Amino acid sequence: QVQLVQSGAEVKKPGASVKLSCKASGYTLSIYYIHWVRQAPGQGLEWLGIINPSAGSTRYAQKLQGRVTMTRDTSTSTVYMELSSLRSEDTAIYYCARGVEVAAVRHSPPDYWGQGTLVTVSS
Amino acid sequence: DIQMTQSPSSLSASVGDRVTITCRASQDIRNELGWYQQKPGKAPKRLIYAASSLQSGVPSRFSGSGSGTEFTLTISSLQPEDVATYYCLQHNNHPFTFGPGTKVDV
């Protein structure tokens, strides 16, 4: 069965960086895109970006450009998202989610989601 | 960026009621829209993709319709377990964008 298992909760100080992981099982990581989405406390969902695990290519939300980096390690079926220069407004639950097959012509909304990782930014 | 709006922002209905949530896009997104259900403390769950295709395993009381800029999610007979927040997501153009959500109470 398809599963995305994310790393544990993090507490960081403003200005620090955090690197989250998302380990895929039950399918071949390189075949499907991976999205990252976050949800601040009591707020809605915010799409952060997407990575093609086969090519390593990425697209990021403009809001995070310059602070976010998505990478992958296909040997361990793991995708990473690093966010730098953390601010209090980055406090949120971060989700990874599986997208469409990388060979597809058009995208589709993510189907399988990880359990989420809470990142708290506080001095 | 494509802006997504949802209405209403919240609603309360009785068990068995028909419930409709509307999502509007700021430009034509064809049928490239999905609907999600999120319960407190849980990850979102995909209900609908391609605007009107029901995700496998999702009860048939859920349905989606629309294309272009206006879309609807309908729950034909509201059940207690449908208490949740519902989000639409456009994936026609980067950056993908979610609607602000509709909170449904029973």
Contacts between the chains, C-beta under 8 A, distances in Angstrom:
chain1	res1	chain2	res2	distance
A	35	B	96	7.5
A	37	B	44	7.8
A	37	B	98	7.9
A	44	B	87	6.7
A	44	B	98	6.1
A	44	B	99	7.7
A	44	B	100	5.2
A	44	B	101	4.7
A	45	B	36	7.6
A	45	B	38	7.6
A	45	B	44	6.6
A	45	B	87	5.5
A	45	B	89	7.7
A	45	B	98	4.4
A	45	B	101	7.5
A	46	B	98	6.9
A	47	B	89	7.4
A	47	B	95	5.9
A	47	B	96	4.4
A	47	B	97	6.3
A	47	B	98	6.3
A	49	B	95	7.9
A	50	B	94	8.0
A	50	B	96	7.7
A	59	B	94	5.2
A	59	B	95	7.4
A	60	B	95	8.0
A	61	B	95	4.6
A	62	B	1	7.5
A	62	B	95	6.6
A	95	B	43	5.8
A	95	B	44	7.5
A	97	B	43	7.9
A	97	B	44	7.9
A	106	B	32	6.8
A	106	B	91	8.0
A	107	B	32	7.2
A	107	B	91	4.4
A	107	B	96	7.6
A	108	B	32	8.0
A	108	B	34	7.2
A	108	B	49	5.3
A	108	B	50	6.9
A	108	B	91	6.5
A	109	B	33	7.6
A	109	B	34	2.8
A	109	B	36	7.5
A	109	B	46	5.9
A	109	B	49	5.3
A	109	B	89	5.1
A	109	B	91	5.6
A	110	B	46	6.9
A	111	B	46	5.3
A	111	B	49	7.8
A	111	B	55	7.4
A	113	B	43	4.0
A	113	B	44	6.1
A	113	B	45	7.7
A	114	B	43	6.8
A	115	B	43	6.3
A	116	B	43	5.8
